[in-house]
Amino acid sequence: MKKINYIYLIILLPLLFSCELEQLPSDSVSSIQAFSSVKGIEQATVGQYDTFKKNIVIRGKRSWQYNMPRVIDMVNLQGDDIYITNSYNDLTSFNQYNPESRLLDGGFNLANWAAHYKNIAVCNKIISDVDGTDAELKALVGENYYLRALWYLSLTRTYGRPYTHGTDYLSVPLRLDPDADVQERATVGEVYAQIISDLEMAAELLPEVTMRTRPSKEAAWALLSRVYTWMTDPTDASTVNYADLAISYADKVINSGKFPLTSTSSYFGSSEIRPKNMPVGTPVNHYFSRAKEESETVFALGVLASDAGIIARGKMFMQTYEGLGFGQYCASEYYRDILASDNNDLRTNFVEPRYQLDENGNVKVDENGNDMIFNHKGYVQYNINKFSYMGGDPFLADIVYQRSAEVYLNRAEAYAKKGLFGDGSAIQKALDDVNTIRTRAHAATYNSISDYSAVYPSNPGNPVADGETPNGADILDVVLTERFLELAWEFNRSVDVFRNKRNMYRNYLGPHLIKGIVNWDNNRIIAPIPLDEMNANPLLEQNPN
C-alpha cells in the first residue's frame, strides 16, 4: 500500500449516497472526485451498506427490480426449505432448475451482479489509495478488505461452482485494479485465493469487536471459518487441512468469549412453542428482530425503522390476516415435515401457519376437525417470521450475515469431515457442537449417529427419491441436517447441499416445476451471467445451461 493520500479517488459523493453508481466490471472508472478527509473515506465505506437499502441505477436506467433485498434471496430460492407462491420473473427462474425458465436478462440477476461490483469498486479505491498508522484509517482499510472478500464470496457462490467441485471452473471477473480494462472470468480457485488473502489482511487491520453492525477482527476469522469449511471436500481426504483451518478460525471466535449464543427465551421470544391460534403478525421479540444488539451476532446489516420500504424483506416472507405483505416465500412442506420430527424443537416458532379465522377470530376447522390453513393459489401458506418484528413491524428485521451459531456449525462440519477421513475423536466433537445448537432449541440431543437416525429416519442430510431406502447416515449428514434446521432461509441451504456433493430434494408440494432430486452436478445450480453484462464484455464466457 502507498503512503496515505488524502487526494482520495472514489466516486462522486451524490452518486454514492443515491446508489446511482454505474459500476460493472466492463464499465470504466470515470466518475471520480477527490475526497479530502477521513470522513469521506468513512462515508464511502458505510455507503456500501446503503446498496442493500435502495434501488440502484444501472447504466442510466432505474428499475424497481434493481434492488438488493430481493436478489439476496436468489440463493434461498434454490433451496428445499422454501417455495415461491407467485411469479417474479427471474426470481422464479432461480427457483425452478428448469432450462426453459432460466432468464439471462432478468433485473434481479443484473442487480445482483451490478450492486456487488459497485461495492467492489469502492473497496478497490480505498485499498489502493489509503495507507497509514492511524488506527481509524487502518480499521477502514481493514473493513474494505473484509467487504471485498464478502462481496466476492457472494458473487462466486452465485455465478461459480463450489470450490469442492473443482478449482478450474470459471467464477467471476476478479477486478482488483480500479482502473483495469474489461476482464475475463477468473477461476474459482483464483477467486477463493483472493478472498482468503483479503480476509487475512482484514483480520490484521481490523480492531476487536465493539459494535455488531461493522466488521471486526473476529468477523474476519468467522468468515475464514466459513470459507475453509466450504473448501473442504467430504470425498477428498487431501483437503483435510482446510478442515483444520476452519476449526482453528472457529476456535478463535468461540474462545474469544464475545459471541455467546443467545438464550432460548431471547432467541425465540419465548421458551414455549408459539400458540397455534396466535394471529399472524403478532409481534414476537425474537433474536432476528434485534440482532444488532445481540452478542450472538458477529456481523449484521443493521436496519432502522426509517429503512422501511424496499428493505422490508419480511413482506416477501409474511402475509398477515389483514392481507398486509406479499407472503410469496413460504416454508416448504419438506422443511416443515423435517422440523416436525421433533415435537419439542422451538424452531417451529419461526414458521407461522396462516390459519383461517372465523368472525370471532377463532381458527376454522374442516369436516375432519383439522385446523384450516390459508390457501394461496392452491398451496397452503406457512409464513416465515425470521425477517420480522423489529420494533413490532411484521416486515422489518436486521439482516444477519454472521452469527456464532453458524460458527459452531462450521466447526461441527469441519470435525465431521475429519471424522469421515478417519479421525474417530472428531465425530464426538462434531456431535458436541451440534448438541450445543440443539440444546438452545430444546431439541433432542445425540450421543451417537444412531440417536440422530431415530429422530430423522429419512436422513435429510443426504436425501433420496421418494420410495427409496434412505441412505445410511454418517456424521456429515447429522451436521447438514442441523444446518438445514438452524440456518433456514439465511442464504445457506443450496450452497451447503451442493458444495458437499449432496443432491437437493424437491419432491414436495409447491408451484416449482422440477419435483424430484436436483443432482449436485447439475449445470443449473449456478446463475447465468446477466445478458446485459455479456453484451458489454466480449471476454466473458456464459455458464452452461
C-alpha positions as CSV (number, residue, x, y, z in Angstrom):
1,M,0.0,0.0,0.0
2,K,1.1,3.6,-0.6
3,K,1.6,6.4,1.7
4,I,-1.7,7.9,2.9
5,N,-3.2,10.0,0.1
6,Y,-6.0,12.4,1.1
7,I,-6.4,13.3,-2.6
8,Y,-8.7,10.4,-2.5
9,L,-10.2,9.0,-5.6
10,I,-13.5,7.3,-5.1
11,I,-16.9,8.1,-6.6
12,L,-19.0,11.2,-6.8
13,L,-20.4,11.7,-3.4
14,P,-24.0,12.3,-4.6
15,L,-23.9,9.1,-6.6
16,L,-22.6,7.2,-3.7
17,F,-25.5,8.0,-1.4
18,S,-28.2,7.8,-4.1
19,C,-26.8,4.4,-5.1
20,E,-26.6,5.6,-8.7
21,L,-23.1,4.4,-9.4
22,E,-22.9,2.6,-12.7
23,Q,-20.1,0.3,-11.9
24,L,-19.8,-3.1,-13.5
25,P,-16.6,-4.9,-14.5
26,S,-17.0,-3.7,-18.1
27,D,-17.6,-0.1,-17.2
28,S,-14.8,2.5,-17.0
29,V,-14.0,4.2,-13.7
30,S,-14.5,7.7,-15.0
31,S,-17.0,9.1,-12.4
32,I,-14.5,10.1,-9.7
33,Q,-13.9,13.0,-7.5
34,A,-11.4,13.8,-4.7
35,F,-12.3,13.3,-1.1
36,S,-10.3,15.4,1.3
37,S,-10.9,13.9,4.7
38,V,-11.1,10.7,6.7
39,K,-14.8,11.4,7.0
40,G,-15.1,11.0,3.2
41,I,-13.4,7.6,3.4
42,E,-15.8,6.6,6.2
43,Q,-18.8,7.7,4.2
44,A,-17.6,5.8,1.2
45,T,-17.2,2.6,3.2
46,V,-20.5,2.9,5.0
47,G,-22.2,3.8,1.7
48,Q,-21.7,0.2,0.6
49,Y,-24.3,-0.9,3.1
50,D,-26.8,1.5,1.6
51,T,-26.6,-0.6,-1.6
52,F,-28.8,-3.1,0.2
53,K,-31.4,-0.5,1.2
54,K,-32.1,1.4,-2.1
55,N,-32.7,1.0,-5.8
56,I,-29.6,1.4,-7.9
57,V,-29.3,2.9,-11.4
58,I,-27.5,0.6,-13.8
59,R,-26.1,2.2,-16.9
60,G,-28.5,5.1,-16.8
61,K,-31.6,3.0,-16.2
62,R,-33.6,2.7,-13.0
63,S,-36.0,-0.2,-12.4
64,W,-38.0,-1.4,-9.4
65,Q,-36.1,-4.7,-9.9
66,Y,-32.7,-3.2,-9.3
67,N,-32.5,-3.6,-5.6
68,M,-30.6,-5.9,-3.2
69,P,-33.2,-7.1,-0.7
70,R,-34.7,-9.3,-3.4
71,V,-31.5,-10.5,-5.0
72,I,-30.0,-11.7,-1.7
73,D,-32.7,-14.3,-1.8
74,M,-31.5,-15.8,-5.1
75,V,-29.6,-18.5,-3.1
76,N,-32.5,-19.0,-0.8
77,L,-34.9,-19.8,-3.7
78,Q,-32.7,-22.7,-4.8
79,G,-33.1,-24.5,-1.5
80,D,-35.6,-27.1,-0.4
81,D,-36.7,-25.2,2.7
82,I,-38.8,-22.7,0.7
83,Y,-41.2,-22.4,-2.1
84,I,-42.3,-19.3,-4.0
85,T,-46.1,-18.7,-4.4
86,N,-46.0,-16.2,-7.2
87,S,-44.2,-15.5,-10.4
88,Y,-41.4,-12.8,-10.2
89,N,-39.7,-13.4,-13.5
90,D,-36.0,-14.2,-12.9
91,L,-36.5,-14.9,-9.2
92,T,-38.9,-17.6,-10.1
93,S,-36.4,-18.9,-12.7
94,F,-33.8,-19.5,-10.0
95,N,-36.4,-21.5,-8.1
96,Q,-37.2,-23.8,-11.0
97,Y,-33.9,-25.5,-12.1
98,N,-35.7,-25.6,-15.5
99,P,-33.8,-24.7,-18.7
100,E,-37.0,-23.2,-20.2
101,S,-37.4,-20.9,-17.2
102,R,-33.9,-19.6,-17.0
103,L,-33.7,-15.9,-17.7
104,L,-30.4,-14.3,-18.8
105,D,-31.7,-10.8,-18.8
106,G,-33.7,-10.5,-15.6
107,G,-33.5,-7.4,-13.5
108,F,-32.8,-9.1,-10.2
109,N,-29.9,-11.1,-11.7
110,L,-28.4,-7.9,-13.2
111,A,-28.9,-6.0,-9.9
112,N,-27.1,-8.7,-8.0
113,W,-24.1,-8.5,-10.4
114,A,-24.0,-4.7,-10.6
115,A,-24.5,-3.9,-6.9
116,H,-21.7,-6.2,-5.9
117,Y,-19.3,-4.7,-8.4
118,K,-20.4,-1.3,-7.3
119,N,-19.3,-2.0,-3.8
120,I,-16.1,-3.8,-5.0
121,A,-15.1,-0.6,-6.9
122,V,-15.3,1.4,-3.7
123,C,-13.3,-1.2,-1.8
124,N,-10.6,-1.2,-4.5
125,K,-10.2,2.6,-4.4
126,I,-9.8,2.6,-0.6
127,I,-7.4,-0.3,-0.5
128,S,-5.4,1.1,-3.4
129,D,-5.0,4.7,-2.2
130,V,-5.0,4.7,1.6
131,D,-2.3,3.8,4.0
132,G,-1.1,5.0,7.4
133,T,-0.6,4.0,11.0
134,D,-3.6,5.9,12.3
135,A,-5.9,3.4,14.0
136,E,-9.0,4.8,12.4
137,L,-7.6,4.6,8.9
138,K,-6.2,1.1,9.5
139,A,-9.7,0.0,10.6
140,L,-11.3,1.5,7.5
141,V,-8.9,-0.2,5.1
142,G,-9.4,-3.5,7.0
143,E,-13.1,-3.1,6.7
144,N,-12.8,-2.7,3.0
145,Y,-10.6,-5.8,2.7
146,Y,-13.3,-7.7,4.6
147,L,-16.1,-6.3,2.5
148,R,-14.3,-7.1,-0.8
149,A,-13.9,-10.6,0.4
150,L,-17.6,-10.8,1.4
151,W,-18.8,-9.4,-2.0
152,Y,-16.6,-11.8,-3.9
153,L,-17.7,-14.8,-1.8
154,S,-21.3,-13.8,-2.6
155,L,-20.6,-13.5,-6.3
156,T,-18.7,-16.7,-6.7
157,R,-21.4,-18.5,-4.7
158,T,-23.9,-17.3,-7.2
159,Y,-22.1,-17.5,-10.5
160,G,-19.3,-20.1,-10.0
161,R,-19.5,-23.7,-9.0
162,P,-18.5,-24.7,-5.4
163,Y,-14.8,-24.9,-4.7
164,T,-15.2,-28.6,-3.9
165,H,-16.4,-29.3,-7.5
166,G,-13.0,-28.2,-8.9
167,T,-10.9,-25.0,-8.8
168,D,-10.6,-24.6,-12.6
169,Y,-14.2,-23.9,-13.2
170,L,-15.0,-20.3,-14.1
171,S,-16.2,-17.8,-11.5
172,V,-16.4,-14.1,-11.9
173,P,-14.0,-11.3,-13.1
174,L,-11.5,-10.7,-10.4
175,R,-11.3,-6.9,-10.5
176,L,-8.7,-5.5,-8.1
177,D,-7.2,-2.7,-10.1
178,P,-9.8,0.2,-10.1
179,D,-8.6,1.3,-13.5
180,A,-8.4,-2.0,-15.2
181,D,-10.0,-2.7,-18.6
182,V,-12.6,-5.3,-19.1
183,Q,-11.6,-8.7,-17.9
184,E,-12.4,-12.3,-18.5
185,R,-13.7,-14.5,-15.7
186,A,-11.2,-15.8,-13.1
187,T,-11.3,-19.4,-11.9
188,V,-13.0,-20.5,-8.7
189,G,-9.6,-21.2,-7.2
190,E,-8.3,-17.7,-8.1
191,V,-11.3,-16.0,-6.5
192,Y,-11.1,-18.1,-3.3
193,A,-7.3,-17.3,-3.0
194,Q,-8.1,-13.6,-3.2
195,I,-10.9,-13.9,-0.7
196,I,-8.6,-15.6,1.8
197,S,-5.8,-13.0,1.2
198,D,-8.3,-10.2,1.8
199,L,-9.6,-11.8,5.0
200,E,-6.2,-12.3,6.4
201,M,-5.4,-8.6,5.8
202,A,-8.7,-7.7,7.3
203,A,-8.0,-9.7,10.4
204,E,-4.7,-8.0,10.8
205,L,-6.1,-4.4,10.4
206,L,-9.5,-4.6,12.0
207,P,-10.0,-3.9,15.7
208,E,-11.7,-6.4,18.0
209,V,-15.5,-6.2,18.1
210,T,-17.1,-3.1,19.5
211,M,-20.3,-3.0,17.5
212,R,-22.1,-5.7,15.6
213,T,-23.0,-3.6,12.5
214,R,-19.4,-3.1,11.4
215,P,-17.0,-5.9,10.7
216,S,-14.3,-6.8,13.3
217,K,-11.2,-8.9,13.6
218,E,-13.5,-11.7,14.8
219,A,-15.8,-11.3,11.9
220,A,-12.9,-11.9,9.5
221,W,-12.0,-15.0,11.5
222,A,-15.6,-16.2,11.3
223,L,-15.7,-15.6,7.6
224,L,-12.5,-17.6,7.2
225,S,-14.0,-20.4,9.1
226,R,-16.9,-20.4,6.6
227,V,-14.6,-20.2,3.6
228,Y,-12.4,-23.1,4.7
229,T,-15.4,-25.2,5.6
230,W,-16.8,-24.6,2.1
231,M,-13.4,-25.6,0.6
232,T,-13.3,-29.0,2.4
233,D,-14.4,-31.8,0.1
234,P,-16.0,-34.7,2.0
235,T,-14.9,-37.0,-0.8
236,D,-11.2,-35.9,-0.8
237,A,-9.0,-36.6,2.2
238,S,-6.3,-34.3,0.8
239,T,-8.5,-31.3,1.8
240,V,-8.4,-32.2,5.5
241,N,-6.0,-29.3,6.0
242,Y,-8.9,-26.9,5.1
243,A,-11.0,-28.6,7.8
244,D,-8.2,-27.9,10.3
245,L,-8.1,-24.3,9.3
246,A,-11.8,-24.0,9.6
247,I,-11.7,-25.4,13.1
248,S,-8.8,-23.1,14.0
249,Y,-10.6,-19.9,13.0
250,A,-13.9,-21.0,14.5
251,D,-12.0,-21.6,17.8
252,K,-10.7,-18.1,17.7
253,V,-14.2,-16.7,17.5
254,I,-15.8,-19.1,20.0
255,N,-13.0,-18.9,22.5
256,S,-12.9,-15.1,22.5
257,G,-16.0,-15.3,24.7
258,K,-17.5,-12.3,22.9
259,F,-20.2,-14.2,21.0
260,P,-22.2,-16.4,23.3
261,L,-25.3,-17.9,21.9
262,T,-28.5,-16.0,22.7
263,S,-30.5,-17.8,25.4
264,T,-33.5,-19.9,24.4
265,S,-36.2,-17.4,25.6
266,S,-34.4,-14.4,24.0
267,Y,-33.7,-16.3,20.8
268,F,-37.3,-17.4,20.2
269,G,-39.0,-14.7,22.2
270,S,-40.2,-17.5,24.5
271,S,-39.2,-20.8,25.9
272,E,-42.5,-22.3,24.7
273,I,-44.0,-23.4,21.4
274,R,-45.9,-20.5,19.8
275,P,-49.6,-20.9,20.3
276,K,-51.5,-22.1,17.2
277,N,-54.2,-19.5,17.4
278,M,-51.9,-16.5,17.8
279,P,-52.8,-14.1,14.9
280,V,-50.2,-14.0,12.2
281,G,-48.2,-10.8,12.6
282,T,-48.5,-10.7,16.3
283,P,-45.1,-9.2,17.3
284,V,-42.5,-11.6,18.8
285,N,-39.3,-10.1,20.2
286,H,-37.0,-12.8,18.8
287,Y,-33.3,-12.6,18.1
288,F,-33.6,-11.6,14.5
289,S,-35.8,-8.6,15.4
290,R,-32.9,-7.1,17.3
291,A,-29.8,-8.9,16.1
292,K,-27.6,-5.8,16.0
293,E,-27.9,-5.7,19.8
294,E,-27.3,-9.4,20.5
295,S,-23.9,-10.9,21.5
296,E,-24.5,-13.9,19.2
297,T,-24.2,-11.6,16.2
298,V,-20.8,-11.4,14.7
299,F,-21.8,-9.1,11.8
300,A,-25.2,-7.8,10.7
301,L,-26.5,-5.1,8.4
302,G,-28.4,-3.0,11.0
303,V,-31.8,-1.9,9.8
304,L,-33.6,1.1,11.2
305,A,-37.3,1.9,11.3
306,S,-36.6,4.6,8.8
307,D,-35.4,2.0,6.3
308,A,-38.9,0.6,5.9
309,G,-39.8,0.2,2.3
310,I,-37.7,-1.8,-0.1
311,I,-35.6,-3.1,2.8
312,A,-38.7,-4.6,4.4
313,R,-37.8,-8.1,3.3
314,G,-40.3,-9.6,5.6
315,K,-43.1,-8.6,3.2
316,M,-41.9,-11.4,0.9
317,F,-42.0,-14.0,3.8
318,M,-45.1,-12.9,5.6
319,Q,-48.7,-12.0,4.9
320,T,-50.9,-11.0,7.9
321,Y,-54.6,-11.8,8.3
322,E,-55.3,-8.2,7.2
323,G,-53.7,-9.0,3.9
324,L,-50.6,-6.9,4.5
325,G,-47.4,-8.2,3.0
326,F,-46.9,-10.5,0.0
327,G,-46.2,-13.8,1.6
328,Q,-44.6,-15.1,-1.6
329,Y,-41.8,-17.1,0.1
330,C,-43.2,-19.8,2.3
331,A,-41.7,-22.6,4.4
332,S,-41.7,-25.7,2.3
333,E,-43.6,-28.8,3.1
334,Y,-40.3,-30.7,3.2
335,Y,-38.8,-28.4,5.8
336,R,-41.9,-28.4,7.9
337,D,-42.0,-32.2,7.9
338,I,-38.4,-32.5,9.0
339,L,-38.9,-29.8,11.7
340,A,-42.0,-31.7,12.9
341,S,-39.8,-34.9,13.5
342,D,-39.0,-33.4,16.9
343,N,-42.1,-32.1,18.6
344,N,-40.1,-30.1,21.1
345,D,-38.0,-28.2,18.6
346,L,-38.7,-24.5,19.2
347,R,-37.6,-23.6,15.7
348,T,-41.2,-24.2,14.8
349,N,-41.7,-20.7,16.2
350,F,-40.1,-19.2,13.1
351,V,-42.9,-20.7,11.0
352,E,-46.3,-19.2,11.4
353,P,-49.3,-21.1,9.9
354,R,-51.7,-18.6,8.4
355,Y,-54.8,-20.2,9.8
356,Q,-58.2,-19.3,8.5
357,L,-60.3,-17.4,11.1
358,D,-64.0,-17.2,11.7
359,E,-65.9,-14.0,12.5
360,N,-64.9,-14.4,16.2
361,G,-61.2,-14.7,15.5
362,N,-61.1,-18.5,16.1
363,V,-59.3,-20.9,13.9
364,K,-61.7,-22.6,11.4
365,V,-61.7,-26.4,11.3
366,D,-62.7,-28.6,8.3
367,E,-65.2,-31.5,8.4
368,N,-62.5,-33.8,9.9
369,G,-61.8,-31.4,12.7
370,N,-58.4,-30.3,11.3
371,D,-57.3,-26.6,11.5
372,M,-57.7,-24.9,8.2
373,I,-54.6,-23.2,6.7
374,F,-55.0,-20.3,4.3
375,N,-54.7,-21.5,0.8
376,H,-52.8,-19.2,-1.6
377,K,-53.1,-20.1,-5.3
378,G,-53.6,-23.8,-4.5
379,Y,-50.9,-24.1,-1.8
380,V,-51.2,-23.7,2.0
381,Q,-49.3,-20.8,3.3
382,Y,-46.8,-21.1,6.2
383,N,-45.3,-17.7,6.8
384,I,-41.6,-17.3,7.8
385,N,-41.0,-14.7,10.5
386,K,-37.2,-14.7,10.8
387,F,-37.2,-11.4,9.0
388,S,-39.9,-9.8,11.0
389,Y,-40.8,-7.8,14.2
390,M,-38.1,-5.3,14.6
391,G,-39.9,-2.6,16.6
392,G,-43.0,-4.8,16.2
393,D,-43.0,-4.3,12.4
394,P,-44.0,-7.7,10.8
395,F,-41.8,-6.9,7.8
396,L,-38.6,-5.5,9.2
397,A,-35.6,-7.1,10.8
398,D,-31.8,-6.8,10.8
399,I,-30.0,-8.8,8.1
400,V,-27.6,-11.2,9.8
401,Y,-24.5,-12.1,7.8
402,Q,-22.6,-13.9,10.5
403,R,-23.6,-15.3,13.9
404,S,-21.9,-17.6,16.3
405,A,-24.5,-20.4,15.7
406,E,-23.1,-20.7,12.2
407,V,-19.5,-20.6,13.5
408,Y,-20.3,-23.6,15.8
409,L,-21.8,-25.4,12.8
410,N,-18.8,-24.6,10.6
411,R,-16.6,-26.2,13.3
412,A,-19.0,-29.1,13.6
413,E,-18.9,-29.7,9.8
414,A,-15.1,-29.5,9.7
415,Y,-14.9,-32.0,12.6
416,A,-17.5,-34.2,10.7
417,K,-15.3,-34.3,7.6
418,K,-12.2,-35.1,9.7
419,G,-14.3,-38.0,11.1
420,L,-15.1,-39.2,7.6
421,F,-11.3,-39.1,6.8
422,G,-10.6,-41.4,9.8
423,D,-10.3,-39.2,12.8
424,G,-12.6,-41.1,15.3
425,S,-12.3,-38.5,18.0
426,A,-13.6,-35.7,15.7
427,I,-17.0,-37.4,15.5
428,Q,-17.8,-36.7,19.1
429,K,-16.6,-33.1,18.8
430,A,-19.0,-32.7,15.9
431,L,-21.8,-34.1,17.9
432,D,-20.9,-31.8,20.8
433,D,-21.2,-28.7,18.6
434,V,-24.5,-29.9,17.1
435,N,-25.8,-30.5,20.6
436,T,-24.9,-27.0,21.6
437,I,-27.3,-25.7,18.9
438,R,-30.0,-28.3,19.6
439,T,-30.0,-27.6,23.4
440,R,-30.8,-24.0,22.8
441,A,-33.7,-25.1,20.5
442,H,-35.0,-27.6,23.2
443,A,-34.5,-30.3,20.6
444,A,-33.3,-33.8,21.3
445,T,-29.6,-34.2,21.6
446,Y,-27.4,-37.0,20.3
447,N,-25.0,-39.4,21.9
448,S,-24.4,-41.2,18.6
449,I,-25.3,-41.2,15.0
450,S,-28.0,-43.8,15.8
451,D,-29.7,-41.2,18.0
452,Y,-29.9,-38.9,15.0
453,S,-31.4,-41.7,12.8
454,A,-34.0,-42.3,15.4
455,V,-35.2,-38.7,15.2
456,Y,-34.8,-38.2,11.5
457,P,-35.1,-41.7,9.8
458,S,-35.4,-40.1,6.4
459,N,-31.9,-38.7,6.7
460,P,-32.5,-35.1,5.4
461,G,-28.7,-34.6,5.4
462,N,-28.5,-36.9,2.3
463,P,-32.0,-37.4,0.9
464,V,-33.1,-39.8,-1.7
465,A,-36.0,-40.0,-4.1
466,D,-39.4,-41.0,-2.7
467,G,-39.9,-44.7,-2.2
468,E,-36.2,-45.4,-1.9
469,T,-34.5,-46.5,1.2
470,P,-32.8,-43.6,3.0
471,N,-29.0,-43.5,2.8
472,G,-27.3,-44.8,5.9
473,A,-26.5,-41.7,8.0
474,D,-23.0,-40.5,8.6
475,I,-21.7,-37.7,10.8
476,L,-21.8,-35.2,8.0
477,D,-25.5,-35.9,7.5
478,V,-26.0,-35.1,11.1
479,V,-24.4,-31.7,10.7
480,L,-26.0,-30.9,7.4
481,T,-29.4,-31.6,8.9
482,E,-28.7,-29.2,11.8
483,R,-27.5,-26.5,9.4
484,F,-30.8,-27.1,7.4
485,L,-32.9,-26.5,10.6
486,E,-30.9,-23.8,12.3
487,L,-29.8,-21.7,9.3
488,A,-33.0,-22.0,7.2
489,W,-33.6,-19.1,4.9
490,E,-30.3,-17.4,5.8
491,F,-28.7,-17.8,2.4
492,N,-27.1,-21.1,3.1
493,R,-29.1,-24.2,2.2
494,S,-28.4,-24.7,-1.5
495,V,-24.7,-23.9,-1.0
496,D,-24.5,-26.4,1.9
497,V,-26.0,-29.1,-0.2
498,F,-24.2,-28.8,-3.5
499,R,-20.7,-28.0,-2.1
500,N,-20.9,-31.2,-0.1
501,K,-21.9,-33.2,-3.3
502,R,-25.4,-34.0,-1.9
503,N,-28.5,-33.8,-4.1
504,M,-31.4,-31.4,-3.5
505,Y,-34.8,-32.9,-2.6
506,R,-37.6,-31.0,-4.3
507,N,-40.4,-33.5,-4.5
508,Y,-42.8,-31.6,-2.2
509,L,-46.0,-29.6,-2.9
510,G,-45.5,-26.2,-4.5
511,P,-45.5,-24.4,-7.8
512,H,-41.9,-25.3,-8.7
513,L,-41.6,-27.2,-12.0
514,I,-38.8,-29.7,-11.1
515,K,-40.2,-32.0,-8.5
516,G,-37.7,-34.6,-7.6
517,I,-34.0,-34.7,-7.0
518,V,-31.7,-32.0,-8.3
519,N,-28.2,-33.5,-8.7
520,W,-25.3,-31.7,-7.2
521,D,-23.5,-31.6,-10.6
522,N,-26.5,-30.0,-12.4
523,N,-25.4,-27.1,-14.6
524,R,-28.3,-25.0,-13.3
525,I,-27.2,-24.8,-9.7
526,I,-25.3,-21.7,-10.7
527,A,-26.8,-18.5,-12.2
528,P,-26.3,-17.3,-15.7
529,I,-24.1,-14.3,-16.3
530,P,-26.6,-11.4,-16.9
531,L,-27.2,-10.8,-20.6
532,D,-26.5,-7.1,-20.3
533,E,-23.0,-7.8,-19.0
534,M,-22.4,-10.5,-21.6
535,N,-23.2,-7.9,-24.3
536,A,-20.9,-5.3,-22.8
537,N,-17.9,-7.5,-22.2
538,P,-16.9,-9.7,-25.1
539,L,-14.3,-11.6,-22.9
540,L,-17.0,-13.2,-20.8
541,E,-18.0,-16.9,-21.3
542,Q,-21.5,-17.8,-20.3
543,N,-22.3,-20.5,-17.8
544,P,-23.7,-23.7,-19.4
545,N,-27.4,-24.2,-19.3
